Structure formats: C-alpha cells, structure tokens
Amino acid sequence: MKKENIGILTILISAILLIAYGLYKGFQSMREFDVIAGILFLIFFIGIVYLIIVVYKQQKNDIQKKKKEIKKEDLEP
C-alpha cells in the first residue's frame, strides 16, 4: 500500500466515523468536551498532516529525479 493511500484512508475513515457519530448524537448541544469526537478529530488531523508530509516528500524526490535526468549541458545558456 502506498504512503499516500494510508493518509487518504485515514482521512476518509475518520470523516466517515465523524459523520456517523454526529448522526448518532443527533442535534444535541455539545456543551462539554466529548472524548470520542476529540479522538476522531485528532485522527482526522493526523491523517491530513501525514498526507501533506508524504506528498511533500514525493514532490521533493520527483524534483531530484528530474534534475538527474536533465543533462548539465541543457542547464547552461
């Protein structure tokens, strides 16, 4: 499984769980901190951060590969 898929999967699962939990709770007012909602938001946030880091690293590796492919003569005017 690719690293990007892990981040996307984490985001999707946590989003689905948040929606399901929100429907379960209904439209009740949330005056106090709800542990389950806090954990689900934390998982969602971790998935987003992980996905951003993986995409950044992939872009960095792609740029390095392209620089190696370009001949030195092509870079000179």
Stockholm file with secondary structure:
# STOCKHOLM 1.0

chainA/1-77         MKKENIGILTILISAILLIAYGLYKGFQSMREFDVIAGILFLIFFIGIVYLIIVVYKQQKNDIQKKKKEIKKEDLEP
#=GR chainA/1-77 SS CCHHHHHHHHHHHHHHHHHHHHHHHTTCCCCSCCHHHHHHHHHHHHHHHHHHHHHHHHHHHHHHHHHHHSCHHHHCC
#=GC SS_cons        CCHHHHHHHHHHHHHHHHHHHHHHHTTCCCCSCCHHHHHHHHHHHHHHHHHHHHHHHHHHHHHHHHHHHSCHHHHCC
//
